[in-house]
Amino acid sequence: MIAILNSKNKALQSAILTIAFYIVYYLLSLLGEYFDKTGPCNPGLGILLLMFLPIVTLALLIVNLINIILIKKNI
């Protein structure tokens, strides 16, 4: 895994890091749900983390688009 992350292929490195981020984020939401259960009228910590997932995804999309634009300006 470390050899793949050290590769010169930036697209592959970015894809692997993105997949790893979402796996860790999902595992944290499962862990949050385990420690702070969801009730009938209140969301637990795991559900709150999953509710923020679209916001986090949008933020990552904006950062990646800015990186792409800056890389194309340098070419």
Biotite code that builds the C-alpha atoms (Angstrom):
import biotite.structure as struc

atoms = struc.array([
    struc.Atom([0.000, 0.000, 0.000], chain_id="A", res_id=1, res_name="MET", atom_name="CA", element="C"),
    struc.Atom([2.823, 2.412, 0.845], chain_id="A", res_id=2, res_name="ILE", atom_name="CA", element="C"),
    struc.Atom([4.492, 1.699, -2.510], chain_id="A", res_id=3, res_name="ALA", atom_name="CA", element="C"),
    struc.Atom([1.273, 2.669, -4.298], chain_id="A", res_id=4, res_name="ILE", atom_name="CA", element="C"),
    struc.Atom([1.027, 5.917, -2.328], chain_id="A", res_id=5, res_name="LEU", atom_name="CA", element="C"),
    struc.Atom([4.632, 6.771, -3.212], chain_id="A", res_id=6, res_name="ASN", atom_name="CA", element="C"),
    struc.Atom([4.036, 6.202, -6.915], chain_id="A", res_id=7, res_name="SER", atom_name="CA", element="C"),
    struc.Atom([4.391, 9.045, -9.375], chain_id="A", res_id=8, res_name="LYS", atom_name="CA", element="C"),
    struc.Atom([0.834, 8.567, -10.647], chain_id="A", res_id=9, res_name="ASN", atom_name="CA", element="C"),
    struc.Atom([-0.957, 11.399, -8.841], chain_id="A", res_id=10, res_name="LYS", atom_name="CA", element="C"),
    struc.Atom([-4.418, 10.361, -10.078], chain_id="A", res_id=11, res_name="ALA", atom_name="CA", element="C"),
    struc.Atom([-4.048, 6.875, -8.612], chain_id="A", res_id=12, res_name="LEU", atom_name="CA", element="C"),
    struc.Atom([-2.663, 8.288, -5.376], chain_id="A", res_id=13, res_name="GLN", atom_name="CA", element="C"),
    struc.Atom([-5.573, 10.722, -5.100], chain_id="A", res_id=14, res_name="SER", atom_name="CA", element="C"),
    struc.Atom([-8.123, 7.986, -5.802], chain_id="A", res_id=15, res_name="ALA", atom_name="CA", element="C"),
    struc.Atom([-6.674, 5.665, -3.168], chain_id="A", res_id=16, res_name="ILE", atom_name="CA", element="C"),
    struc.Atom([-6.550, 8.422, -0.560], chain_id="A", res_id=17, res_name="LEU", atom_name="CA", element="C"),
    struc.Atom([-10.166, 9.383, -1.345], chain_id="A", res_id=18, res_name="THR", atom_name="CA", element="C"),
    struc.Atom([-11.367, 5.796, -0.987], chain_id="A", res_id=19, res_name="ILE", atom_name="CA", element="C"),
    struc.Atom([-9.402, 5.418, 2.255], chain_id="A", res_id=20, res_name="ALA", atom_name="CA", element="C"),
    struc.Atom([-10.936, 8.647, 3.579], chain_id="A", res_id=21, res_name="PHE", atom_name="CA", element="C"),
    struc.Atom([-14.487, 7.466, 2.912], chain_id="A", res_id=22, res_name="TYR", atom_name="CA", element="C"),
    struc.Atom([-13.809, 4.062, 4.484], chain_id="A", res_id=23, res_name="ILE", atom_name="CA", element="C"),
    struc.Atom([-12.414, 5.719, 7.630], chain_id="A", res_id=24, res_name="VAL", atom_name="CA", element="C"),
    struc.Atom([-15.317, 8.208, 7.697], chain_id="A", res_id=25, res_name="TYR", atom_name="CA", element="C"),
    struc.Atom([-17.859, 5.376, 7.451], chain_id="A", res_id=26, res_name="TYR", atom_name="CA", element="C"),
    struc.Atom([-16.085, 3.376, 10.170], chain_id="A", res_id=27, res_name="LEU", atom_name="CA", element="C"),
    struc.Atom([-16.100, 6.453, 12.417], chain_id="A", res_id=28, res_name="LEU", atom_name="CA", element="C"),
    struc.Atom([-19.836, 6.832, 11.872], chain_id="A", res_id=29, res_name="SER", atom_name="CA", element="C"),
    struc.Atom([-20.342, 3.179, 12.811], chain_id="A", res_id=30, res_name="LEU", atom_name="CA", element="C"),
    struc.Atom([-18.220, 3.682, 15.917], chain_id="A", res_id=31, res_name="LEU", atom_name="CA", element="C"),
    struc.Atom([-20.161, 6.845, 16.771], chain_id="A", res_id=32, res_name="GLY", atom_name="CA", element="C"),
    struc.Atom([-23.432, 4.977, 16.401], chain_id="A", res_id=33, res_name="GLU", atom_name="CA", element="C"),
    struc.Atom([-22.135, 2.234, 18.676], chain_id="A", res_id=34, res_name="TYR", atom_name="CA", element="C"),
    struc.Atom([-21.262, 4.678, 21.471], chain_id="A", res_id=35, res_name="PHE", atom_name="CA", element="C"),
    struc.Atom([-24.148, 7.135, 21.004], chain_id="A", res_id=36, res_name="ASP", atom_name="CA", element="C"),
    struc.Atom([-27.214, 5.219, 19.867], chain_id="A", res_id=37, res_name="LYS", atom_name="CA", element="C"),
    struc.Atom([-29.965, 6.768, 17.784], chain_id="A", res_id=38, res_name="THR", atom_name="CA", element="C"),
    struc.Atom([-33.257, 7.170, 19.585], chain_id="A", res_id=39, res_name="GLY", atom_name="CA", element="C"),
    struc.Atom([-36.768, 7.734, 18.251], chain_id="A", res_id=40, res_name="PRO", atom_name="CA", element="C"),
    struc.Atom([-36.513, 11.528, 18.468], chain_id="A", res_id=41, res_name="CYS", atom_name="CA", element="C"),
    struc.Atom([-32.786, 12.237, 18.470], chain_id="A", res_id=42, res_name="ASN", atom_name="CA", element="C"),
    struc.Atom([-30.105, 11.245, 15.988], chain_id="A", res_id=43, res_name="PRO", atom_name="CA", element="C"),
    struc.Atom([-27.028, 9.544, 17.340], chain_id="A", res_id=44, res_name="GLY", atom_name="CA", element="C"),
    struc.Atom([-23.466, 10.531, 16.596], chain_id="A", res_id=45, res_name="LEU", atom_name="CA", element="C"),
    struc.Atom([-23.186, 8.060, 13.718], chain_id="A", res_id=46, res_name="GLY", atom_name="CA", element="C"),
    struc.Atom([-26.265, 9.451, 11.990], chain_id="A", res_id=47, res_name="ILE", atom_name="CA", element="C"),
    struc.Atom([-25.003, 13.005, 12.486], chain_id="A", res_id=48, res_name="LEU", atom_name="CA", element="C"),
    struc.Atom([-21.698, 12.075, 10.844], chain_id="A", res_id=49, res_name="LEU", atom_name="CA", element="C"),
    struc.Atom([-23.579, 10.549, 7.910], chain_id="A", res_id=50, res_name="LEU", atom_name="CA", element="C"),
    struc.Atom([-25.735, 13.683, 7.643], chain_id="A", res_id=51, res_name="MET", atom_name="CA", element="C"),
    struc.Atom([-22.560, 15.773, 7.235], chain_id="A", res_id=52, res_name="PHE", atom_name="CA", element="C"),
    struc.Atom([-21.233, 13.444, 4.523], chain_id="A", res_id=53, res_name="LEU", atom_name="CA", element="C"),
    struc.Atom([-22.672, 15.474, 1.582], chain_id="A", res_id=54, res_name="PRO", atom_name="CA", element="C"),
    struc.Atom([-21.103, 18.643, 2.991], chain_id="A", res_id=55, res_name="ILE", atom_name="CA", element="C"),
    struc.Atom([-17.722, 16.941, 3.347], chain_id="A", res_id=56, res_name="VAL", atom_name="CA", element="C"),
    struc.Atom([-18.042, 15.512, -0.170], chain_id="A", res_id=57, res_name="THR", atom_name="CA", element="C"),
    struc.Atom([-18.817, 18.960, -1.589], chain_id="A", res_id=58, res_name="LEU", atom_name="CA", element="C"),
    struc.Atom([-15.821, 20.455, 0.226], chain_id="A", res_id=59, res_name="ALA", atom_name="CA", element="C"),
    struc.Atom([-13.522, 17.735, -1.163], chain_id="A", res_id=60, res_name="LEU", atom_name="CA", element="C"),
    struc.Atom([-14.936, 18.300, -4.652], chain_id="A", res_id=61, res_name="LEU", atom_name="CA", element="C"),
    struc.Atom([-14.187, 22.023, -4.448], chain_id="A", res_id=62, res_name="ILE", atom_name="CA", element="C"),
    struc.Atom([-10.637, 21.387, -3.212], chain_id="A", res_id=63, res_name="VAL", atom_name="CA", element="C"),
    struc.Atom([-10.005, 18.864, -6.005], chain_id="A", res_id=64, res_name="ASN", atom_name="CA", element="C"),
    struc.Atom([-11.387, 21.241, -8.644], chain_id="A", res_id=65, res_name="LEU", atom_name="CA", element="C"),
    struc.Atom([-9.132, 24.034, -7.380], chain_id="A", res_id=66, res_name="ILE", atom_name="CA", element="C"),
    struc.Atom([-6.145, 21.660, -7.542], chain_id="A", res_id=67, res_name="ASN", atom_name="CA", element="C"),
    struc.Atom([-7.018, 20.679, -11.118], chain_id="A", res_id=68, res_name="ILE", atom_name="CA", element="C"),
    struc.Atom([-7.345, 24.318, -12.177], chain_id="A", res_id=69, res_name="ILE", atom_name="CA", element="C"),
    struc.Atom([-4.019, 25.234, -10.584], chain_id="A", res_id=70, res_name="LEU", atom_name="CA", element="C"),
    struc.Atom([-2.263, 22.270, -12.192], chain_id="A", res_id=71, res_name="ILE", atom_name="CA", element="C"),
    struc.Atom([-3.630, 23.178, -15.638], chain_id="A", res_id=72, res_name="LYS", atom_name="CA", element="C"),
    struc.Atom([-2.432, 26.784, -15.211], chain_id="A", res_id=73, res_name="LYS", atom_name="CA", element="C"),
    struc.Atom([1.087, 25.511, -14.523], chain_id="A", res_id=74, res_name="ASN", atom_name="CA", element="C"),
    struc.Atom([1.192, 23.409, -17.725], chain_id="A", res_id=75, res_name="ILE", atom_name="CA", element="C"),
])
